[in-house]
């Protein structure tokens, strides 16, 4: 296993441990993309796992809380790349503690579901 793969695998295990601390635990799906992994739970992507770390999609107030209390930074898929509008890196102190990460995981899943584009198609009656 390469160093990169070991990092991604460790981040995935951290996320899975936090999911186990949520009641009921979400079913996570992982999909390789952009040199990292996109994470889904019953809907749109809510997290990204890359060599930069674990990034969660969160509303502005939650992103600000993480910046103020933990000094974290907005997420970039690649160094010197564009900054994500709604994903933020999760600090190691939170990421490695399933009980601390679980509430952020729930917020992220809920926000991603609420933020997902709604279909304009009408259902057949």
Secondary structure as GFF3:
##gff-version 3
##sequence-region A 1 125
A	DSSP	alpha_helix	3	20	.	.	.	ID=ss1
A	DSSP	beta_strand	29	33	.	.	.	ID=ss2
A	DSSP	beta_strand	36	40	.	.	.	ID=ss3
A	DSSP	beta_strand	45	50	.	.	.	ID=ss4
A	DSSP	beta_strand	53	57	.	.	.	ID=ss5
A	DSSP	alpha_helix	60	70	.	.	.	ID=ss6
A	DSSP	beta_strand	74	76	.	.	.	ID=ss7
A	DSSP	beta_strand	83	89	.	.	.	ID=ss8
A	DSSP	alpha_helix	92	95	.	.	.	ID=ss9
A	DSSP	alpha_helix	98	115	.	.	.	ID=ss10
###
